[in-house]
Amino acid sequence: MQASDWTVYGQTLSSRLFIGTALYPSPQVMCDAIKASGAQVITVSLRRQSAGQANSGQQFWNMIEALGCHLLPNTAGCYSAAEAIKTAHMARELFETDWIKLEVLGDSFNLQPDPFALLEATKILIADGFKVFPYCTDDLVLCQKLADAGCEVLMPWGAPIGTGQGLLNPYALRTLRERLPEMTLLVDAGIGKPSDAVQAMELGYDGILLNTAVAEALEPALMAEAFKQSINAGRLAFEAGIMPKRDSAKPSTPTLDQPIWQQHG
Amino acid sequence: MQAESIQPISLILNEQPIETTSFNLQAFLAEHGWIEGRFVVVINDNIIAKSAHPNYQLSAGDRIDVLSPISGG
């Protein structure tokens, strides 16, 4: 059974997994993994290429074009609002999409987003007609301000990029979900294994963006399939309604009409 | 009468100094392998739309960046 469809910036999607195109052992493994994941949105980037390497960018383009997915270009590696804005404009020209995964990093050790520069760049890019997918921390006030700026989607981290540590602060992520009930939320970064994705989806997150956990698995296509199933399972569980935790036991077998000597308390 | 030789101009292409006698952007790009396909050209921080390439004239000192798609997370 498939979880319900959802909408991202007016685009209806059935898969709730966004997947990256980096770090795979080979282009063929990347294509196989993306197909196995069922993802309909893939992240891409752009770089200068030296003369003589003009064809390598085209080869990559041909591969991702054949996958038929929506493209979400990123501004990876930018450490200032100005740099990220410039990269976003180049990405729009190159990939012919106004979607942008906005990364503005503030620290090179844990690749933590710079919340101040991120907000500044978000405001400018939205005014320039972009549909911004901000990669952000799980700070509630930052996320509220990004929503106020006009983001329809927020992508808080679960843990630093590439660490595979899972959801380091479930309380903060749960709070975001509760305080921003109308906002489309994806956990981006830090997901290491399918159970991390299930946890986020059971919290009511709308989707997951990941890359390393699949690309660095021993069998990327198999792991992609595992994430596909886990994300769907987590969403189904959320839609089904998860029972509340209780402090005391409650019998699951009815006690009515039991012999008197079997009835306790 | 001796024909006047074309003097090359100095440019920066993807952060590398380069000299060229191809003053037309499209011809310059073709000379370096960017003929068709997916790439974006930025000159002195301004994106140059593909439709403008055939008529764009390069000037000495121009800083040209050519960017192509790569994988990303």
Interface residues (C-beta under 8 A of the other chain):
Chain A: G20 T21 A22 L23 Y24 M30 T43 V44 S45 L46 R47 R48 Q49 S50 A51 G52 A54 N55 S56 G57 Q58 F60 W61 I64 P73 N74 A76 K86 H89 M90 E93 L94 F95 I161 N211 T212
Chain B: L13 N14 E15 Q16 H32 G33 W34 I35 G37 R38 F39 V40 V42 D45 I47 A49 D65 V66 L67 S68 P69 I70 S71 G72 G73
